[in-house]
Amino acid sequence: MPEPEQAELRGRETVLLVDDESAIRRAAARMLVRFGYRVLTAQDGREALGYLARQEGRIDVVVTDMVMPTMDARDLIVAVRARWPALPVLLSTGYDAGRLTQSEIAMFTGFVPKPYTPEEMLRAVRRALDARA
């Protein structure tokens, strides 16, 4: 599939990308950077919370995997909602979404199933960012 070139998928906001698989973090970060986003990466929820605390107000959206060591997306979203309730958080995972409860799903701003195409990820990020404006 060719890389999407649509101008509406571009952005200048800061994305915090949270995934324990380094190859996925690198590939997703490269793609987002190519479309104008500033990207910070974390390998788990605990590291992501550290970035959020240090970058107070300068992270526009979080994209997180579900299953990670130390702190998974369930614990991360609870901590994020407690301190930054308006911050968009996208769940991006190959984890069986059928195993999530409706209340868990409702805590996230959106869902991008893995594997995803660049366009699917870019559209989800753009939707989450545009919905907060």
C-alpha positions in Angstrom: 0.0 0.0 0.0 1.5 3.4 -0.9 2.2 5.8 1.9 -0.6 8.3 2.3 0.2 11.8 1.1 -3.0 13.6 2.1 -2.4 17.0 3.6 -5.3 16.5 6.1 -3.2 13.7 7.8 -0.3 16.0 8.6 0.2 17.6 11.9 2.6 19.6 14.1 1.4 18.3 17.5 3.4 16.2 19.9 2.6 12.4 20.1 3.7 10.2 22.9 4.0 6.7 21.5 4.0 3.9 24.1 4.9 0.4 23.0 7.2 -2.2 24.5 8.3 -3.5 21.1 11.2 -1.3 19.9 10.7 -2.1 16.2 7.0 -1.0 16.3 8.0 2.2 18.2 10.7 3.1 15.7 8.5 2.4 12.6 5.5 4.3 14.0 7.6 7.2 15.1 9.3 7.5 11.7 5.9 7.5 10.0 4.5 10.1 12.3 7.6 12.3 12.0 7.4 12.1 8.2 3.9 13.6 8.5 5.1 16.5 10.6 4.4 15.3 14.2 6.9 15.6 17.0 7.2 12.2 18.6 8.3 11.0 22.0 8.6 7.3 22.7 8.2 5.2 25.9 8.5 1.5 26.4 5.8 1.1 29.0 3.2 3.1 30.9 5.5 4.0 33.8 8.0 5.7 31.4 5.1 7.4 29.6 3.8 8.9 32.9 7.3 10.3 33.5 7.3 12.0 30.1 3.8 13.4 30.8 4.9 14.8 34.1 8.0 16.4 32.7 6.3 17.7 29.5 3.3 19.1 31.3 0.9 20.4 28.7 3.3 19.8 25.8 2.0 16.4 24.8 -1.1 16.5 22.6 -2.0 12.8 22.3 -0.9 9.5 23.6 -0.9 6.3 21.5 -0.4 3.2 23.6 -0.2 -0.5 23.2 -2.3 -2.6 25.6 0.1 -5.3 26.9 3.4 -4.0 28.3 5.7 -4.9 31.2 5.7 -2.8 34.3 2.5 -0.8 33.5 0.0 -1.8 30.8 -2.5 0.5 29.1 -5.3 -0.2 31.6 -3.2 1.2 34.5 -1.8 4.0 32.2 -5.3 5.2 31.2 -6.4 5.3 34.8 -3.4 7.4 35.8 -3.7 9.7 32.8 -7.5 10.3 33.3 -6.8 11.1 37.0 -4.2 13.8 36.2 -4.9 14.9 32.6 -8.6 14.1 32.0 -8.8 15.9 28.6 -5.7 14.3 27.1 -6.6 12.1 24.1 -5.3 8.6 24.5 -5.5 6.1 21.6 -5.3 2.4 22.2 -3.3 0.6 19.4 -3.0 -3.1 20.0 -3.2 -6.5 18.5 -4.7 -7.6 21.9 -8.2 -9.1 21.5 -10.5 -6.1 21.8 -13.3 -8.6 22.7 -11.5 -9.1 26.0 -11.9 -5.4 27.0 -15.0 -4.3 28.9 -17.1 -1.4 27.6 -16.0 0.8 30.5 -12.4 0.1 29.6 -12.9 0.9 25.9 -14.8 4.1 26.9 -11.8 5.4 28.7 -9.8 5.6 25.5 -10.3 8.3 22.9 -10.1 5.8 20.0 -8.8 2.4 19.0 -6.4 1.4 16.2 -6.1 -2.4 15.8 -2.6 -3.8 15.0 -1.4 -4.4 12.4 -2.4 -1.0 11.1 -1.6 0.8 7.9 0.1 4.2 8.1 -3.1 5.8 6.9 -5.2 4.1 9.6 -2.8 5.3 12.3 -2.5 8.9 10.9 -6.3 9.2 10.6 -6.9 8.0 14.2 -4.3 10.4 15.5 -5.7 13.3 13.5 -9.3 12.5 14.6 -8.3 12.4 18.3 -6.5 15.7 18.0 -9.2 17.4 16.0 -11.9 16.2 18.5 -10.2 18.0 21.4 -10.2 21.3 19.6 
